[in-house]
Amino acid sequence: MRAVPPAQPVARVRGWTADDAHRQSLTALAGFVLLVMALIVFEAVRGSQPSLREFGWRFFTGSAWDPVAGKFGALPYLYGTLVSSGLALLLALPLGLGSAIFLAELAPPRIGELISFVIELLAAIPSIVFGLWGVFVLAPWLRTVIEPWLIAHLGFLPLFQGFPFGLGMLNAGLVLAVMIIPTIASLSREVLRATPGTLREAALALGATRAEAIAVVVDTARPGILGAVILGLGRALGETMAVTMVIGNTARISASLLAPGATLASVIANEFTEATSSLHLSALIEIALVLFLMTVIVNAIATLLVRWATGGRREHSAAH
């Protein structure tokens, strides 16, 4: 028999093996990402110190925003951010998830490829193009058709009272919904495609209908779908230019979706270059810090939801 040559020793560089060097380099890269995040938080906290000392918690509960008088309250912008993002998610979720289920489970290959291409193309459109579409196409349509109809038929509800401006919370919610549909649809489609095909086959073999088999697949892919939804919500929270162009940019709190409003990102885009006083600039930096913290909280909630969904499924599997 031919003798097997002994294994070659791992290459060493000044006492380190190649594996050690590889591991340390990857650790350093991961640490660099954390360092960048820490620097962003540090600079935001340092820049917002004058506003934090001047207003404290009143900054989050006050509604007056007057740079001339030196009064700043972020409550209207917090409200506008949450309402516009929530409305966008409410509109985009059924469309995005429905598209993903159709593409992954029902669509013929050629039609599925065509629709997938259109969705991916929609995701590549710059946000300012969505803003122009919202101003010149969506706003006149809302002002002349949709909002008058809503006022005439649903005006008894606080959500649809007011005047048909065309630019306002409803327009911003619709634009954001169109922008986050590709995120939800594309990621959910990939999650559904990654689900083992044996689940579908087992459900059909047990006598389930096609709809019931799809329901089993969707339930199995629930953690990934939740992650896709939260990613879409994160984009809606931080979107700037498109929302700034269509929301109306008024620092007010109104129950009506037809009224103009403003978001945390839009007030920064509108006033950062015009902030002349240090207190005004500090208030805008504090708003950026709040937006950053909101994003962190949303991602943390997404992680908890995914763990909850995964844990619930594992417990269900263990019980059976």
TIMAR-382229 format. One line per 10 residues: number of its first residue (from 1); their letters; for each residue x, y, z of N, C-alpha, C. Coordinates in steps of 0.001 Angstrom, whole numbers, always signed. Atoms other than C-alpha are relative to their C-alpha. Example, Ala and Ser with C-alpha at 12.3 -4.5 7.8 and 13.67 -1.06 7.14 Angstrom:
<nodes>
1	as	+890 -1190 +0 +12300 -4500 +7800 +900 +1200 +0; -820 -1190 -60 +13670 -1060 +7140 -770 +1090 +730
</nodes>
This chain:
<nodes>
1	mravppaqpv	+841 -1193 +0 +0 +0 +0 +877 +1244 +0; -752 -1249 +83 +1092 +3528 -733 -162 +782 +1296; +34 -722 -1273 +1997 +5476 +2355 -662 +1356 -172; +677 -1295 +27 -164 +8463 +3126 +929 +1052 +587; -921 -1019 -534 +1951 +11619 +3516 -592 +672 +1224; +511 -667 -1213 +1666 +13310 +6896 -615 +1354 -319; +680 -1289 +204 -619 +16339 +7186 +972 +1145 +182; -877 -1145 -68 +1129 +19598 +6555 -422 +914 +1145; +365 -913 -1091 +1246 +21959 +9525 -621 +1275 -536; +660 -1238 +392 -946 +25032 +9380 +1014 +1130 -12
11	arvrgwtadd	-953 -1103 +118 +950 +28092 +8205 -138 +971 +1160; +0 -921 -1123 +1950 +30429 +10976 +650 +1308 -409; -553 -1323 +248 +2631 +34138 +10853 +314 +614 +1355; -442 -551 -1272 +4689 +35271 +13852 -776 -590 +1180; +679 +658 -1104 +3118 +32726 +16159 -1491 -185 -201; +1430 +141 +287 -399 +33014 +14658 -182 -1002 -1130; +373 +841 +1129 -1991 +30366 +12517 -830 +832 -973; +821 -704 +985 -3823 +31374 +9361 -1444 +114 +473; +1364 -67 -535 -7117 +30532 +11075 -131 +1099 +1040; +31 -1070 -998 -6263 +32855 +13949 -56 +1368 -660
21	ahrqsltala	-14 -1285 +697 -5488 +35697 +11573 -1336 +277 -672; +1298 -155 +653 -8696 +35089 +9646 -1075 +372 +1008; +1002 -267 -1027 -10790 +35026 +12829 +162 +1404 +584; -234 -1323 -573 -9151 +38157 +14234 -362 +1114 -974; +349 -1025 +988 -9616 +40089 +10987 -1512 +164 -105; +1460 -97 +52 -13320 +39231 +10855 -551 +633 +1274; +425 -625 -1261 -13691 +40160 +14515 +222 +1501 -35; -288 -1433 +96 -12039 +43503 +13816 -999 +713 -900; +981 -608 +891 -14414 +44185 +10917 -1349 +147 +693; +1254 -97 -736 -17433 +43391 +13085 +73 +1071 +1079
31	gfvllvmali	-182 -1046 -1006 -16036 +45588 +15841 -11 +1392 -596; +3 -1302 +652 -15561 +48417 +13357 -1422 +479 -249; +1410 -374 +193 -19282 +48344 +12558 -584 +529 +1302; +488 -461 -1300 -20082 +48622 +16265 +607 +1346 +373; -650 -1272 -295 -17565 +51459 +16575 -662 +1143 -756; +677 -1030 +785 -19242 +53401 +13780 -1348 +349 +623; +1293 -246 -642 -22629 +52979 +15456 +173 +784 +1300; -243 -712 -1262 -21195 +54098 +18791 +380 +1447 -248; -375 -1376 +314 -19661 +57189 +17177 -1211 +817 -435; +1216 -711 +416 -22983 +58100 +15574 -820 +401 +1225
41	vfeavrgsqp	+762 -299 -1213 -24751 +57857 +18930 +704 +1064 +834; -749 -969 -796 -21972 +59797 +20680 -136 +1403 -560; +99 -1321 +612 -22046 +62665 +18190 -1423 +546 +97; +1385 -459 -109 -25856 +62807 +18239 -313 +451 +1422; +244 -384 -1397 -25942 +62880 +22044 +732 +1291 +332; -765 -1220 -282 -23207 +65520 +22202 -621 +1210 -679; +592 -1130 +701 -24866 +67703 +19578 -1347 +416 +547; +1324 -322 -527 -28245 +67513 +21284 +22 +441 +1460; -94 -382 -1403 -26954 +68485 +24740 -691 +1327 +324; +720 -1243 -328 -28182 +72131 +24604 -1511 -168 +33
51	slrefgwrff	+1441 +229 +18 -31679 +70988 +23683 -435 -878 +1168; +340 +866 -1128 -31657 +68237 +26303 -2 +775 +1309; -52 -786 -1237 -30635 +70693 +29024 -1119 +1024 +66; +1000 -1066 +20 -33112 +73354 +27929 -1421 -538 +176; +1392 +453 +31 -36245 +71259 +27427 -239 -1301 +769; +208 +1268 -695 -35707 +67833 +28964 -1086 -834 -664; +1088 +826 +526 -38739 +65600 +28606 -1083 +825 -671; +997 -852 +654 -40833 +68587 +27540 +183 +19 -1509; -253 +34 +1436 -39204 +68225 +24148 -895 -1023 -690; +792 +1072 +604 -41222 +65045 +23553 -1496 +191 +209
61	tgsawdpvag	+1425 -220 -279 -44522 +66332 +24937 -503 +1346 -509; +415 -1308 +493 -44540 +69881 +23585 -318 -25 -1476; +418 -58 +1401 -46218 +70773 +20308 +383 +1309 -681; -402 -1282 +580 -44830 +74299 +19784 +1375 -144 -646; -1293 +22 +710 -42065 +74601 +17186 +200 +1390 -599; -190 -1396 +391 -40960 +78228 +16918 +1478 +355 +121; -1427 -311 -87 -37280 +78788 +16034 +276 +1447 +398; -224 -1404 -339 -37663 +82565 +16416 -83 +210 +1507; +171 -139 -1441 -38921 +82301 +19992 +838 -991 +792; -810 +988 -699 -36599 +79413 +20807 -809 -1065 +710
71	kfgalpylyg	+846 +1032 -588 -39435 +76974 +21578 -62 -1181 -964; -57 +1180 +848 -39134 +73442 +20291 -667 -1185 +708; +676 +1195 -489 -41444 +70467 +20793 -173 -979 -1136; -48 +985 +1084 -41191 +67268 +18786 -1250 -870 -87; +1168 +877 -1 -44611 +65758 +19522 -711 -61 -1354; +652 +116 +1318 -46189 +66699 +16129 +793 -857 -978; -823 +778 +923 -43253 +65112 +14311 +17 -1478 +382; +141 +1388 -429 -43393 +61966 +16421 -1337 -574 -464; +1334 +439 +415 -47111 +61739 +15718 -45 -225 -1515; +17 +147 +1452 -46647 +62298 +11988 +800 -1197 -481
81	tlvssglall	-816 +1150 +381 -43905 +59684 +11765 -735 -1308 +261; +686 +1231 -352 -45926 +57026 +13556 -1249 -223 -852; +1241 +146 +761 -49186 +57729 +11714 +287 -321 -1469; -300 +242 +1416 -47685 +57893 +8215 +596 -1389 -203; -596 +1327 +131 -45601 +54748 +8771 -1024 -1090 +282; +1040 +987 -289 -48511 +52884 +10352 -994 -138 -1135; +915 +46 +1138 -50814 +53829 +7482 +638 -708 -1184; -702 +656 +1099 -48202 +52752 +4948 +77 -1505 +212; -81 +1431 -281 -47753 +49399 +6667 -1363 -658 -129; +1352 +542 +109 -51515 +48884 +6862 -403 -215 -1452
91	lalplglgsa	+333 +128 +1414 -51829 +49443 +3110 +919 -973 -730; -977 +798 +744 -48666 +47648 +2024 +6 -1464 +392; -105 +1385 -465 -48919 +44494 +4127 -861 -971 -808; +770 +976 +800 -51850 +42805 +2334 +466 -88 -1445; -465 +31 +1390 -50529 +43811 -1093 +1343 -715 -129; -1314 +624 +77 -46940 +42797 -409 -43 -1485 +311; +80 +1407 -354 -47781 +39526 +1313 -798 -788 -1025; +767 +672 +1044 -50431 +38658 -1249 +815 -220 -1264; -870 +153 +1177 -47963 +39287 -4071 +1025 -1090 +220; -1009 +1021 -287 -45348 +37127 -2361 -595 -1396 -67
101	iflaelappr	+642 +1321 +37 -47781 +34222 -1902 -332 -393 -1434; +317 +300 +1401 -48920 +34483 -5519 +1253 -406 -767; -1226 +282 +739 -45352 +34551 -6842 +633 -1316 +425; -670 +1200 -494 -44117 +31708 -4630 -832 -1258 -175; +845 +1192 -49 -47121 +29382 -4780 -898 -186 -1223; +1054 +122 +997 -49487 +30141 -7651 +397 +440 -1405; -275 -612 +1301 -47901 +32132 -10475 +699 -968 -946; -775 +732 +1005 -46836 +30405 -13697 +1402 +607 -124; -1389 -492 +4 -43058 +30713 -14226 +211 +1298 -773; -240 -1206 +796 -43166 +33314 -16997 -657 +1225 +618
111	igelisfvie	+693 -1133 -628 -45750 +35508 -15309 +690 +369 +1306; -698 -269 -1243 -43918 +35148 -12000 +1291 +760 -218; -1243 -716 +294 -40632 +36261 -13532 -268 +1446 -402; +327 -1356 +425 -42284 +39276 -15134 -401 +871 +1193; +441 -775 -1164 -44001 +40385 -11919 +1158 +231 +962; -1165 -167 -870 -40822 +39785 -9899 +920 +1084 -527; -839 -1046 +598 -38888 +41965 -12342 -588 +1383 +255; +642 -1297 -228 -41426 +44767 -11982 +142 +415 +1465; -142 -314 -1423 -41301 +44550 -8171 +1417 +436 +319; -1393 -382 -236 -37508 +44661 -8148 +311 +1346 -636
121	llaaipsivf	-190 -1304 +632 -37601 +47590 -10565 -609 +1101 +852; +646 -975 -874 -39990 +49388 -8234 +885 +314 +1203; -882 -216 -1144 -37513 +48916 -5378 +1215 +839 -366; -1186 -732 +418 -34736 +50508 -7448 -276 +1458 -349; +327 -1385 +346 -36596 +53753 -8157 +421 +922 +1146; -396 -929 -1073 -35083 +56707 -6227 -1210 +609 +693; +1124 -502 -792 -37241 +58143 -3475 -511 +1336 -514; +458 -1307 +488 -37338 +61609 -5040 -939 -162 -1191; +925 +268 +1107 -39049 +60091 -8090 -1383 -324 +552; +1285 +253 -656 -41760 +58762 -5798 -611 +1309 +500
131	glwgvfvlap	+504 -1286 -454 -42033 +62249 -4340 -597 +816 -1132; +547 -711 +1157 -42512 +63807 -7771 -1304 -622 -470; +1249 +678 +370 -45126 +61179 -8603 -1111 +353 +985; +1004 -350 -989 -46902 +61947 -5345 -510 +1419 -148; +386 -1405 +137 -46920 +65703 -6048 -806 +244 -1267; +591 -359 +1287 -47855 +65781 -9727 -1059 -976 -504; +982 +986 +460 -49942 +62611 -10147 -981 -351 +1111; +867 +469 -1077 -51247 +61383 -6822 -762 +1133 +675; +659 -1105 -707 -52008 +64749 -5193 -1215 +540 -759; +1208 -464 +708 -54347 +66055 -7979 -1122 -1029 -1
141	wlrtviepwl	+1021 +1046 -22 -56141 +62704 -8072 -676 -79 +1361; +588 +1 -1339 -56622 +62704 -4308 -863 +1237 +229; +693 -1271 -247 -57707 +66360 -4291 -1325 +80 -742; +1206 -145 +819 -60324 +66001 -7026 -931 -1207 +32; +822 +1217 +83 -61565 +62413 -6721 -148 -679 +1361; +55 +873 -1177 -60668 +60432 -3618 -423 +758 +1254; +293 -705 -1245 -60710 +62989 -813 -1400 +615 +23; +1402 -437 -30 -64006 +64639 -1859 -978 -1146 +243; +877 +1157 -228 -65588 +61172 -1964 +58 -434 +1458; -134 +388 -1403 -64199 +60337 +1479 -724 +980 +915
151	iahlgflplf	+678 -1011 -820 -65484 +63624 +2912 -1510 -132 -109; +1448 +77 +212 -68928 +63132 +1376 -609 -1252 +638; +581 +1258 -457 -69408 +59503 +2438 +489 -425 +1386; -550 +407 -1292 -67167 +59069 +5500 +400 +1196 +853; -365 -1214 -728 -66954 +62640 +6746 -443 +20 +1446; +427 +56 -1408 -68722 +61713 +9987 +1094 -593 +883; -1121 +531 -759 -65502 +59944 +11023 +1092 +1056 +123; -1085 -989 -145 -62667 +62093 +12444 +1148 -215 -977; -1110 +279 +914 -60222 +60374 +10076 -163 +673 -1354; +246 -517 +1346 -61853 +61888 +6991 -730 +1337 +33
161	qgfpfglgml	+560 -1338 -74 -62867 +65369 +8081 +1035 +1020 -458; -907 -1048 +443 -61416 +68554 +6653 -226 +376 -1443; +73 -469 +1381 -60654 +69890 +3195 +903 -850 -890; -804 +826 +918 -59310 +68063 +138 +1246 +750 -496; -1248 -667 +399 -55761 +69454 +32 +763 -791 -1054; -816 +822 +898 -54231 +66524 -1845 +1350 -330 +600; -1260 +215 -701 -51013 +66940 +140 -295 -139 +1488; +278 +222 -1411 -51161 +65492 +3611 +381 -1410 +416; -367 +1289 -566 -50971 +62371 +5720 -419 -1160 -892; +451 +1072 +871 -52996 +60253 +3297 +930 -179 -1185
171	naglvlavmi	-938 +67 +1120 -50723 +61101 +387 +1318 -614 +439; -1262 +547 -493 -47631 +60360 +2467 -121 -1493 +280; +189 +1418 -269 -49065 +57032 +3600 -59 -830 -1264; +83 +730 +1266 -49862 +55995 +38 +1365 -101 -673; -1329 +21 +613 -46419 +56960 -1256 +919 -969 +743; -823 +919 -776 -44703 +55129 +1586 -421 -1453 -215; +475 +1367 +243 -46894 +52075 +998 +561 -545 -1309; -556 +435 +1286 -45797 +51911 -2640 +1499 -263 +126; -1445 +145 -134 -42174 +52279 -1548 +396 -1239 +785; -401 +1152 -819 -42199 +49460 +1009 -607 -1307 -476
181	iptiaslsre	+554 +1243 +554 -44276 +46956 -967 +1101 -885 -583; -1052 +885 +522 -41159 +45707 -2857 +804 -690 +1085; -758 +609 -1090 -39312 +45104 +414 -762 -1173 +595; +808 +1069 -601 -42149 +43081 +1925 -207 -1146 -982; +307 +1044 +981 -42980 +41218 -1283 +1238 -826 -341; -1203 +732 +416 -39412 +40313 -2296 +523 -907 +1105; -527 +809 -1101 -38241 +39136 +1119 -965 -1119 +387; +967 +1043 -335 -41470 +37266 +1867 -21 -1097 -1065; -39 +1007 +1065 -41303 +35547 -1511 +1187 -937 +181; -1177 +846 -185 -37768 +34325 -837 -159 -914 +1215
191	vlratpgtlr	+228 +833 -1181 -38771 +33091 +2616 -946 -1153 -328; +950 +1051 +366 -41726 +31178 +1176 +638 -1032 -924; -673 +941 +892 -39558 +29658 -1550 +997 -877 +749; -964 +782 -782 -37035 +28540 +1064 -666 -1031 +902; +717 +971 -823 -39726 +26615 +2948 +34 -1368 -676; -88 +1335 +626 -39298 +22849 +2367 -1273 -387 -736; +1147 +417 +785 -41544 +21508 -347 -746 -1178 +591; +677 +1141 -626 -42318 +18455 +1767 -1210 +438 +829; +1153 -490 -752 -44657 +20615 +3860 -1231 +92 -888; +1122 -100 +931 -46821 +21342 +836 -500 -1399 -374
201	eaalalgatr	+373 +1343 +426 -46732 +17717 -282 -707 -758 +1119; +633 +699 -1117 -47593 +16428 +3187 -1412 +509 +235; +1331 -560 -209 -50521 +18822 +3557 -970 -467 -1082; +866 +460 +1089 -51907 +17883 +128 -281 -1496 +114; +204 +1438 -140 -51389 +14188 +844 -999 -333 +1095; +956 +221 -1086 -53459 +14504 +4018 -1406 +485 -343; +1333 -404 +432 -56368 +15891 +2012 -267 +1482 +85; +193 -1447 -88 -55805 +19624 +2464 -219 +581 -1390; +162 -713 +1257 -56946 +21981 -246 +1256 +820 -291; -1168 -818 +369 -54468 +24191 -2099 +129 +1204 +933
211	aeaiavvvdt	-37 -1151 -902 -55435 +27149 +72 +481 -403 +1391; -437 +457 -1319 -54958 +25129 +3263 +1480 -347 +4; -1429 +299 +93 -51549 +23916 +2088 +819 +1284 +0; -692 -1291 +0 -50527 +27511 +1395 -3 +608 +1396; +74 -514 -1367 -51720 +28477 +4884 +1042 -671 +892; -1022 +703 -778 -49420 +25801 +6353 +1382 +569 -312; -1299 -543 +392 -46459 +27162 +4379 +195 +1403 +570; -100 -1360 -521 -47204 +30754 +5399 +230 -11 +1504; -192 +91 -1449 -47452 +29747 +9050 +1426 -434 +332; -1370 +440 -228 -44099 +27971 +8826 +992 +1128 -265
221	arpgilgavi	-897 -1103 +362 -42497 +31026 +7194 -284 +1274 +782; +406 -1188 -746 -44006 +33406 +9749 +1160 +816 +556; -1106 -837 -498 -40694 +34452 +11392 +656 +839 -1083; -612 -764 +1086 -39174 +35439 +8061 -906 +1090 -533; +952 -1012 +465 -42327 +37265 +7009 -59 +1160 +978; -37 -1075 -994 -42318 +39204 +10275 +1239 +863 -172; -1217 -776 +245 -38733 +40216 +9593 -130 +897 -1214; +202 -810 +1198 -39678 +41418 +6100 -906 +1188 +271; +924 -1080 -332 -42563 +43467 +7489 +696 +1080 +821; -691 -977 -839 -40368 +45107 +10112 +1035 +771 -805
231	lglgralget	-940 -721 +864 -37733 +45952 +7512 -731 +1051 -835; +796 -988 +723 -40425 +47632 +5456 -413 +1154 +890; +355 -1064 -941 -41576 +49556 +8526 +1201 +883 +297; -1199 -798 -244 -37997 +50637 +9188 +291 +968 -1135; -199 -923 +1114 -37739 +52103 +5703 -1024 +1122 +28; +1038 -1035 -64 -41032 +53923 +6152 +319 +1030 +1083; -318 -930 -1082 -39876 +55442 +9451 +1090 +982 -401; -1129 -855 +322 -36670 +56814 +7981 -59 +694 -1341; +86 -625 +1323 -37864 +57903 +4534 -97 +1522 +128; -125 -1453 -153 -37112 +61587 +3946 -590 +770 -1173
241	mavtmvignt	+317 -919 +1090 -37383 +63172 +515 -1429 -176 -513; +1341 +212 +535 -40567 +61545 -778 -1060 +511 +968; +971 -451 -992 -42420 +62227 +2477 +14 +1512 +115; -104 -1460 -102 -41125 +65798 +2661 -769 +697 -1118; +637 -624 +1149 -42562 +66516 -786 -1520 -110 +25; +1435 +242 +127 -46079 +65183 -160 -780 +146 +1297; +728 +36 -1267 -46939 +65442 +3543 -547 +1358 +407; +519 -1322 -324 -47535 +69187 +3670 +855 +810 +944; -985 -664 -869 -44859 +69990 +6329 -632 +1054 +901; +637 -862 -985 -47095 +71498 +9005 +124 -655 +1369
251	arisasllap	-218 +546 -1349 -46217 +71029 +12670 -1295 +60 +789; +1280 +47 -694 -49695 +70144 +13853 -433 -1453 +162; +547 +1331 -255 -51516 +67136 +15268 -1482 +29 -345; +1386 +62 +434 -54771 +66266 +13559 -418 -1454 -132; +517 +1360 +131 -56937 +63174 +13704 -335 -342 -1444; +383 +228 +1385 -57791 +63606 +10021 +1212 -403 -836; -1047 +405 +930 -55721 +61785 +7421 +110 +949 -1184; -31 -951 +1110 -56553 +64551 +4961 +807 +1243 +337; -706 -1204 -436 -54739 +67213 +6997 +1495 -146 -257; -1460 +59 +144 -51089 +68110 +6354 +663 -284 +1333
261	gatlasvian	-757 +311 -1208 -48457 +67041 +8841 +1485 +77 -283; -1450 +20 +164 -44730 +66451 +9235 +543 -1205 +755; -657 +1123 -651 -42327 +63699 +10287 +1353 +439 +540; -1319 -292 -540 -39035 +63562 +12129 +1012 +219 -1116; -957 -137 +1097 -37128 +63078 +8897 -272 +1242 -838; +315 -1144 +861 -38984 +65800 +6999 +397 +1329 +635; -377 -1263 -630 -38352 +68520 +9584 +1518 +189 -43; -1453 -113 +126 -34628 +67741 +9503 +368 +453 -1409; -296 -367 +1385 -34584 +67959 +5705 -396 +1436 -296; +481 -1351 +293 -36550 +71220 +5708 +797 +1089 +703
271	efteatsslh	-519 -1084 -829 -34760 +73134 +8458 +1479 -99 +335; -1389 +142 -445 -31244 +71804 +8910 +905 +1059 -620; -861 -995 +643 -29652 +74137 +6376 -341 +1427 +416; +426 -1337 -399 -31599 +77113 +7777 +118 +230 +1501; -134 -141 -1450 -30825 +76508 +11461 +1150 +949 +317; -1015 -1015 -283 -28993 +79651 +12544 +435 +13 +1459; -354 -3 -1416 -29096 +79365 +16332 +483 -1371 +430; -522 +1271 -509 -27258 +76697 +18289 -1110 -861 +604; +1101 +753 -598 -30467 +75734 +20107 -855 -664 -1072; +763 +570 +1112 -32328 +75209 +16828 +729 -1200 -589
281	lsalieialv	-785 +1108 +550 -29516 +73058 +15471 +26 -1182 +972; -6 +1069 -993 -29365 +71109 +18717 -1337 -737 +43; +1311 +643 +21 -33118 +70452 +18583 -140 -937 -1199; +53 +864 +1182 -32779 +69049 +15063 +866 -1243 +192; -850 +1157 -272 -29908 +66809 +16161 -678 -940 +984; +731 +848 -926 -32030 +65573 +19044 -1106 -766 -717; +1003 +714 +793 -34771 +64722 +16554 +654 -1150 -763; -724 +1083 +666 -32190 +62720 +14585 +312 -1132 +972; -259 +1020 -1017 -31261 +60933 +17803 -1267 -793 +309; +1271 +688 -256 -34926 +60146 +18466 -338 -953 -1143
291	lflmtvivna	+269 +858 +1151 -35306 +58774 +14939 +894 -1232 +19; -926 +1134 -107 -32236 +56607 +15451 -477 -985 +1065; +471 +866 -1080 -33602 +55270 +18738 -1285 -728 -395; +1214 +662 +478 -36977 +54548 +17126 +348 -1177 -909; -424 +1085 +881 -35205 +52470 +14475 +551 -1167 +799; -545 +1053 -855 -33308 +50553 +17151 -1120 -758 +701; +1115 +641 -707 -36530 +49885 +19069 -798 -891 -955; +741 +807 +975 -38303 +48677 +15915 +752 -1287 -316; -786 +1199 +277 -35440 +46284 +15136 +3 -948 +1192; +45 +852 -1193 -35449 +45036 +18737 -1336 -726 +89
301	iatllvrwat	+1318 +639 -10 -39186 +44396 +18544 -73 -1094 -1065; -11 +1012 +1059 -38653 +42553 +15262 +735 -1252 +450; -747 +1151 -492 -36038 +40328 +16887 -814 -803 +1005; +833 +682 -994 -38368 +39547 +19785 -1163 -746 -661; +1106 +662 +693 -41245 +38767 +17420 +464 -1258 -723; -520 +1166 +708 -39103 +36428 +15337 +332 -1115 +982; -308 +1019 -1006 -37849 +34646 +18467 -1270 -612 +567; +1266 +511 -525 -41390 +34373 +19785 -653 -957 -993; +619 +847 +1021 -42678 +32980 +16498 +774 -1306 -164; -808 +1202 +150 -39776 +30551 +16175 -137 -904 +1206
311	ggrrehsaah	+160 +795 -1212 -40065 +29443 +19786 -1347 -670 +75; +1335 +589 +1 -43803 +28933 +19446 -103 -1170 -956; +48 +1089 +957 -43309 +26789 +16362 +771 -1217 +497; -778 +1120 -523 -40604 +24708 +18053 -778 -731 +1102; +799 +632 -1048 -42857 +24097 +21066 -1130 -819 -610; +1078 +726 +663 -45667 +23100 +18718 +518 -1296 -616; -574 +1190 +605 -43352 +20682 +16884 +369 -1036 +1075; -377 +915 -1070 -42083 +19210 +20165 -1227 -695 +589; +1230 +596 -554 -45658 +18640 +21351 -518 -1134 -859; +468 +1049 +910 -46334 +16550 +18281 +1067 -1075 -216
</nodes>
